[in-house]
Amino acid sequence: MKKAIGLFAAALVLVFTSCNSGQQSGSEENANNETVTVTHNLGTIEVPVNPQRVVVLEFGALENLDAIGVKPVAIAKNALPDYLSKFKDDESIEDVGNITEVDIEKINELQPDLIIIGGRLAESYETLSKIAPTYNHANDTEDILGSLKNNLNNLGQIFNKEEEFKKAFDKIKTKAEEVHANASVSDEKALVVLHNKGRFSAYGSKSRFAIVHDVLGVKEAKPGLDTHTHGNVASNEFIQQVNPDILFVIDRSAAIGDQALNREDVENKLIQQTNAYKNDKIVYLDSQAWYLSGTGIISVNMMIDEVASVFN
């Protein structure tokens, strides 16, 4: 697929010259519609209000559009979370790859009015922007709720659903505040780890899984961890020495459809020495929501609920 992307990019000028008239006719029903200008972390775009042909390449955005009844013409179907499986079975929705690598030539043929990507496709932003206005529905780990609110507000403006999204955000914020009130007064400290093929990576404040600490108020078992996307290498010895009261485990392999982790391998002799194991507080999170998404109404609610269950 990388080869296909390269070939398409090389011939992009010729493709747009030959397809220009077709794109104009394909967008004709939006020709007289008003437009709205929205800003995201990769730029500012002008989008037709209520675009008819939307390509969605980020699962959180798909969750949000589903909430307002918007059906895309194409999505990234590979590794689609189970809670979005209805889109995978819908043959009227084109499959254009996955959330890290897409078929740009097919997307161009679909003549979209709007393309929505996530952070994993940021490097393709310029190329996709030559096809249609492209919006980056990314998560800001420095301000998780702020970026969620901004994305919902922008989508609300684009699809004339601002009130619906405001209500959805307000419910999430209220729920998060309730969890924060319980977690912040607890003395229990947590460590979030990503498990992949027998190895752990640890995450803390300002990281991709910072909702646990920065939004929900759970104390860190190991403050000062690096905020790199791939986390901090964490051995069994590291986890045993940190000795978290709560151990949140995200299984990357299961999220992407590979062999799921064996809990007996995780809960080995070293991990059994932690307070988390002794107090039955090793929590296996929904890996699809946490790893593949985490930027939409469904997944954020799931994440908050899972953390809340520890403090109920």
Secondary structure, DSSP 8 states (H G I E B T S, - for coil): -HHHHHHHHHTHHHHHHHHHHHHHHHTGGGTTS-EEEEEETTEEEEEESS-SSEEE--HHHHHHHHHTT---SEE--TT--GGGHHHHT-TTSEE-B-SS-B-HHHHHHT--SEEEE-GGGGGGHHHHHTTS-EEE----TTSHHHHHHHHHHHHHHHHT-HHHHHHHHHHHHHHHHHHHHHHTT---EEEEEEEETTEEEEE-TTSTTTIIIIIT--EESSTT----TT-EEE-HHHHHHH--SEEEEEEHHHHTTS----HHHHS-TTGGGSHHHHTT-EEE--HIIIII--SSHHHHHHHHHHHHHHH-
